Amino acid sequence: MKQLLTIMLVIALTLSAFGMQAVYAEPVDGAEQAGIDDNTIRVNAYDESQGYSASIWFSNFEPDGTCTGTDYVIFNCAAPLKGIGLPELYAGIEANKSDCTVRFELFAWDTDANKTLKGTPVFSEDVYFNGDSKELPHFVFETAKSAGQYLFRITQLTAKDLDVEGSFPYSVLPIGELIYSENKIEFDSRGPFIFFIECEKTEGVSDYFLNLEGKDADIEIQPEKTIFKREGAVPHPIFEFGIVTPVVPEGQVLYSISLTEAPTWANPNPDSDVTYEVYKWTGDYEESIVTKEIDNGEILDHKDNSNLTLKFGSKLRYGNAYLIVIRRSNSGAIGYYQGGYEPSDEWLFYEYGLQLDYCPAMKAAYALVGDLGPEPTEEPTAAPTDEPATEAPTDAQAATAAPDVTTAPKPTGEGGDQGKDDTVPKSDKSFPVVPVIITACALAVIAASVIILVVKKKKKA
């Protein structure tokens, strides 16, 4: 009997040790990443748990075939910079005549973007892509770069071969949910791709992304957040598109809004332009657009499938809801993709003054400003007339008929898999169940052994 109990205890302890080892052998988030060691920390500029998707297409070409696809990000790191990269880059494949070479460059900051880009890069590498890659967009420098402000530029080099039918080289950058505002990261006009930096671990540094040089410290811009996520590929053209905002919260301003991945239907000419005006929302569209303008502006040469971003600074202050009217200002096609939406009192949308039952895929950024003091008094405005505030469209079909959509090739996976799901699933952070079961069984065996021993002793007594 004693031998049997001894064997049971040995087996139980062995199982218990195995179970606990399996529990503690689970990798810790952030560990075991490429290029990471005891002296290096990787800092994402985006929320990894929200996933990402292919969005910023470098498939724009001049009439001679030259590719004009390029984008950059400006950032300021608080410690020596040891590496930089993207979680993934999407690209075409040779079999489809769409493979390409992309150049990655890092410039030390010098006054402004134009002057910086005229300098010599401190790092440059050309990479050939034959399909999507999660490895190639990651670069580890032989020698760490000094802490400071940098510009990281990505440019597609491969042109369209006009002599080869079907030639369409392309590369696509990923977008996701950024966790820093433009106080700390700023992008070129193509839009905010996601990236990470790797820095030397430095004692006392809690955030390795610092404010950019010259950013206004009096307005604390918050990270841009998705309001309505794009659903499917339903595009709508912009003619006179109205957006009614919620009341801006106390102590904040509505800093910007973005129509996500706004299409131009591959407009070959750089003339997809819009103007916008902002009014206080009175509760009625026609009444609102004849009040005093709060802000206005123009965006020229919008690039296909990049974010159409309107920035208002601190003009759209707390305590008010606003009507933002976006109008196409020339013949160049421009629009927005549809987002998931149920009409509510929070956000409302109009086309030519008629309320819509759908919404655009869009993002918004607020900024903390504290107390701005009394709101400026508006000058009296002319009373509304019976005349329409805007001219009716001359072409009745224009408001409803979207331009023919150019079907761009989808990003491909290794080996040219079509129809790949671009999104990355959220990381699985569930607790390891099997090791726990093993440990529980082992503890049960130990408990049973102890009970048998106790009972046996009592019988002897």
N, C-alpha and C positions, 0 to 999 in steps of 0.2 A: 504493500500500500504506500509506504514511504517513497519507494522508487517511482511509483506511478505519479504521486504528487510532485516529486522533484522534476520529472519529465514535463508535466503540465506547466509548472512554473517557468521552466526554461523556455518552452515554446511560447508562453504568454509574453515573457519579457522580450524575446526576440521579435515577435510580432509588434509589440508596442514600440520598440526602438525603430523598427522599419517604418511604422506608420508615422512617428514623429519626424523621422528623417525626411519622409516624402512631403510632409507639411512644410517643413522649413527649407526644403529644396526648391519650392516654388519661386520663380524669379520675381524680384522686386521691380515695380514700375520704374523705368528710367535707367535700370542697370543693363549691362551687357549690350549696350548700343555700340554700333561701329564708331571707332574713333574716340570712345569714352574710356578714360582711365581714372586713377585716383587723383590726378591733378587737372582733370578736364571736366567741364560741365556743359551739357547741351541745353540750350534755352530755345524753346519754340516760340515763334511770334504768333502762334495760332493755337486754338483749343483742339488738341488731338482727339479728344473724345467725341467731337462733333463730326468727324470724318471730313472728306474733301472730294472734289469732283473736277474733271477736266473742263476748263472754261476759256482761258485766254489763248486764242488761236494765233499762231504766227504763220498765217497763210495769206498774207496781203502781198500783192506783187505789182510792180510797175509794168507798163506796157511792154518793156523789153525783157520781162521775166524776173527782174531783180526783186528779191524778197525785202520787204520793209518791216518785218516782224521783229520788234524789240521792246523791252520793258526794263525798268530798273527800280530798285528800292534804296532809300537812304536810311541809315541807322547810325546810332552812336553807342558804342560798346564801352562798358565801364572797366574792362580788364583786357589783357592781351588776347587777341583774336587768333585762335588756333585752327579754325575750320568754318565752313559755311556750306549750306546745301538746301535742297528741296526734298520733301518726302517721296516725290515721284515726278517724272516727266513723261508725258505721252507723246508718241511719235508714230509716223507712218512706217511701212515696211517696204523693203526693196521689191518684193513681188508685186506690189501695187504701184510701183514707181513713186513712192511717197516717203522714202527714207531721207534722212537729212543730217546735216552737221550743224551743231549749235555752239556758239562761243560764250564762255562765262568769263567775266572780267570783274576785278575788284579795284576800285580807285580810292586813294586817300582823298578826303574832302578838301576842297579849296574854294572857299567863298560862296559859290553857287553851283548848280548842276552843270550849266554850260561850260564854265571854266574848268570844273572838275573833269569833265569828259574830254577836254582838250589835252589833259595831262597824260602821263604814261601810267598804265595800270601797274599796281604792285603784285597782281596775280592775273594770269590769263591762261585759259586752256580751251582748246577746241575738241568737242566730243562728237563722235559719229553715233547716231541712233538708228537702229533697225528694229523698231517696235518700242513699246513702253519699257521704262526702266526705273527701278527704285534704288539702284546702286550708283549709277553714273552721275547723278546730279549732286553727289556728296564729295566735297573736296577738303582734304586735310593738308595744311601748309607745312612745308619742310621746316620753316622757322616761323614762330608766332609773330603776328603783326602787332604793333603797339596799340594800346587802348586809344580810342578816338572815333571820329566820325568817318564813315565810308559810304561809297556808292557801289552797289552790286548790280551789274548790268548783264542781261541775257539777250542774245541776238541770234536769230537763225541766219546762217550763211548761205545755205543751199537755195539757189534760184530755180524757178520753173524753166524746164527745158522746152522751149517753144517748138523744137523740131521733133519732140517725142510726144506722140498722142497719149493723153491720159496722165502726163507728168503733173504731179501735184504734191510736192514735198511739204510736209507740215510738222510742226511741233506745237505742243499745247501745255501751258502751265496750269497747275492746280490752284483752285481757290477754296477757302474755308472760312471759319469764324475766327477773325483776328482778335487777339486779346490786348492789343495795344492801339492807342489812338494815333492820329497824325502828329501829336506832340513828340512821339518817339519813333515812328516809322512813316515815311512818306514815299509815294509811288509815282511813277510816270503816268501819262494819260491812259495807258492800256488798262491799268487797274491793279488792285491789291492781290498779288499772288502770295501764297503762303511759303514760309521758309524758316530755317533755324540757324542759329550761330553756335559755335563751340568756343568757349573761353577758358582761360586759365582760372581754376578755382582760386578765389581771392577772399581772404578773411575780411569780414565787415561789409561785403557787397551783398545786398539783398535782392537787387534787380540789376541784371547785366545790360538792360536797355535803358539808356539815359535819354533825357529830353534832347531834341535836336537843337543845334546852335540857332539862336535868334528866335526861338518860339516864345510866344507871349505867355508869360507865367500867370497873367491875370485871368486867363480863361482856361479852365481845366477840361480839355476835350476828352470825352469818354470814348471807349472803343465802339466802332460801328457794329450794330446788331441787326440781325435779320428780322424784319417785320413780317414779310410774307415770302415763304420759300417757293422757288420756282417749281411748278408742277407740270411735267410734260414739256412739249415743244409747241405750244399754241402761241403764236405771235400776233400782236395787234399793232397797226400803224398809229403813229402820233399825228394828229392834226391840231386839235385844241383839247388838250387833256388836262383835267382838273383834279387836284389832290387836296382833300380837306384833312387837316391834321387833328389829333386830339388836342385838348388844352395842354399847353406846355407846363410841366410841373414847377412848383415854387422853387426859386433859386437856380433855375436852369434856363438854357436857351436851346432851341432846335438848331443845331449847328449845320447839319447837312442831311440830304436824302440822296439815295442812289437807286436808279432803275437797274436791276441786276442783269448783266450780259445783254444790254440793249442792242438789238440787231439793226443792221442797215441792209440786209439782204444782199450781202457781198457787193455793195455799191462800189463800182470800180473808180469812181471819182471822189476825191476828198472834199465833198460838199454836203455831208449830212449834218445840217446845222439846226439848232433850236434856240428860241428865246424863251425867257420865263419871267413872270411877274408874280409878286406875292401881295396878298391883301389880308386884312383881318376878316375872319369868317363871321358873317352876320346871321347865319342860319339859312340864307337863300343865295343861290349862285349868282343870279342876275343882279341882285342888290350888292353883293360883295365886290364884283368886278368893276363897279363904278365908284368905289371908295378910293381913298388915297393909297397909292402903292407904298408898301413897306420896303420892298426890295425888287430889283430886276437885274437881268444879266443875259448873256449870250454864250453859247457853247458852239465852237466851230470845229468842223472836220472830225466829227465823232467816228471812232473806229469800230468796225463790226464786232459785235459780241463782247464789247468791253462795257464796264459800268458807266452809265450816264449819271454823273454826280453833280448836284447843285449845292453850293456852299453859301451859307447865309451869315457867317460870322456870329455876331451877338445881336442881330437885328430882330430875330423871331423870339422875343422874350417871353418869360413865364406869365401865366394868367390869361393867355389868349389862345384861341384856335385860329388857324390860318388856312387860306385858300391859295394854293400854288398852281398857276396855270402855265402849262408848257405848250408852245406852239412850234410847229415846223416852220422854219423861216426861209426855205427855198425848196427846190424840186427834189433835193436829195432824200432818198427814203430813210426813215428812222422809226423805230418802234420800241415795244417792250414785250417781254414774255409774261404769260399769265401765271399768277401765283395762287396758292390755296387761300380761300377767303370766304367768309360769311359776312354779309353786310351788317354793320353795327354802327353805333354812335361814335366809335373810336376813330376809324378812318373811313372816309367816303371818297368815291371816285366818279368823275363826270367826263363825258365826251360831248362837246358842243352844248354844254349846259344840261344834258340829260344824264341822270344818275345811272350808274352801271351796277350790275349785280356780280361783277367779277373785279379782280384787282391785278396790279402788276406785281411781279416778283421784285421786292424792294428791300432796302436796308435804310437805317437812319442812325444818326449819331447826335447825341446831346452833349452839352458842355455845362459844367458847374460854374456859376458866376456869382453866387451869393446875392446880396441886395443891390440891385441896380438903381435904387431910388425911385422917385415918382416917374411914371411914364410920361413922355413928352405929349403935350396937348396937340391934337391934330387941328389943322386949319379946316374951316367949313368947306365942304365939297358941294358941287352943284347937285341939285335934286335930280333923281333918276327921271329919265324921259321914257316915252312909250317906244322909242326907237330901240332896236336890238343893240346890245353893247358891242357885239362883234358882227362882222358881215357873215351872212349865211354862206356856206360853201357853194361855189359855182357849179361844181360837178357833184351831183347827188350820189354818185357811186363812190366818191372818194372817201367818205366817212366809214364805209363798211368794207370796201374791197381792198384787202391787203395785197401788196406786191407779191408776185410769185416768189416763194421761198426757195433759195438755193440750198440744196441738200449737201452739206459738207460731209466728208467722210468721218466716221466715228473713230475715236482713238482705238488702237488695236493692242492686243496683248501679245505676249511672246508667241511667236509662231503665227501671228496674223489672225488671232481669234476675233471675230466680229461680234458686235453687240455686247461688249463687256460692260459690266456694271461698274461705273466710274467711282462709286462711293466706297469708302473704306469703312468696314463695320467697326462699331465701337469695341474697344478692347474688353476682353472677357475678364472681369475681375471677381468672378464667383469664387467662393471658398472651395478648396479641394475636398470633395466628398469622400472619395475612395480611401485616402489615408485616414480620415476621421473614423470611418467604419471599421477599418483594421484596428485602430487604436482602441475603439470601444469594445470590440470583440476580445482583444487581449486583456483589457481591464476586467471584463466579465469573467474570463477564465481565472484570473488572479483572485477575484472575489470568491468564486466558487471553491477554489482550493483552500482559501482561508476558512470558509464556512465548514468544509469537510473536516479540517484539522480541529476546529473548535468542538464540533459535534463528537468527534472521536475521543478527545480529551475528557469531555463530560461523561461519556459512557464508561471510560476507565475509572473515573472518580466514583 
